Amino acid sequence: MNAGASAFVQKAAPLSELMASIEHALSSPLTFSSRDIAGAMARSRNTFELSQRELQILSQLHKGAPLKEFAQSLFITESTLKTHLSAIYRKLGVKNRVQAIEKAKQSGLG
């Protein structure tokens, strides 16, 4: 929704639901439609307002690479990586890499 989507349709939804969502998006692009609006809202909240780069970093934390190698793999400096990690830990309400990985798994982010 924050990215401008007009509808949420699950992969397993029947074709009729997909078509109804497309018609809704075309006729009312500034509104949002979802058969499972509560689920869509819960999923949107589970990102903890992490940026795309922070989500990318979080998804790689479990590999356990040393910071220098991790930063190089992302084409950023170690200092920039540390800044991202601090923001991730703050937003997730955790203190370290292990806690961040666990929180990501519990929230469906990892």
N, C-alpha and C positions, 0 to 999 in steps of 0.2 A: 504494500500500500504506500509506504514511504517513497518507493521508487516510481510511483505513478501508475501502478497496475489498477485496472478497473474491475478485476474479478480474480477469484481463486477457484481453480478446478483441480480436484485430485486426479492422479493418473488413471485410477480405476473407475472414474466417473463414466456413466454411459454417454454416448454420442449426443443424445438429446440435451443433456446438461451442458456439455461443451458448446453446443450451438446456441443455447439460451444465454450463456455467458458472453459469447461473441456478440449476439444481438444486443444484449444489455450494454456492452462496452461501446458499441457503435451508436446506440441511441442516447446513452447517458454517460459520456466519458469521464465526467467529474464525480461520479458516484462509485461505490464499491459494492460488488455482489459476491456472495459466497454461500453455498449451501451449508458450509461448516464455518460460519463467521467466528465462532468462539475459538475453534482450533486455529484458524488463520491468525487471529489476534494473539493467541498464546505463542505461536511460532514466531511472530514478529517481535514479541517481547524477549524471546530467548536469545536474541543476538547481543543483549546487554549493551546496545548502541556501539558495538565495535565497528571500526572502519573496515573496508574490504582488505586493506593491508594487514590490519590487526587480526582479522579472521584467517588470513593466509598464514601469518606467523603462528597463530594458535594451532592451526591444523598441522603444523610441522614440529611442534614442540616435543611430541612423543618420541621423535627420533633420537633425542638426547645428544645431539651434536654440540661440541664446544662452541661458545659464542662466536669466536673468530670465524670458524668454518660456517656456522649458521649464517652469519652476516654476509660472508662471501657468496654463499649460495643464493642469497636474495639480492646481491649486487648493491648492498648498502654498507655503511661503516658499522663497526661494533658499537660505537656510541649511539648511532641512530637505532640500532636494534635494541639496545638497553632502554632507550626512550620509549620505543613501542612496547617492550615487555612491561615497563612500569605502568603504562597506560592500560594494558591488558589486565594486569594484576589488580589495579585500582578499580576498573570497571567490573571485574568479576568478583571483587571483594575477597581476594586471596593474597597470600604472601609469597608464594614461590611457584616454580615451574610444575612441580608435582601436583600441588593443589589446583593450579590452572588446568592441567590435563584432566584431572578428576572432575572438576566443575564442568568442563567442556563436554565430557562424556555424559554426565548426568543431565545436561541441558540439550543434548542432541547436536552439539556443535562439533564434536570430535569423532 
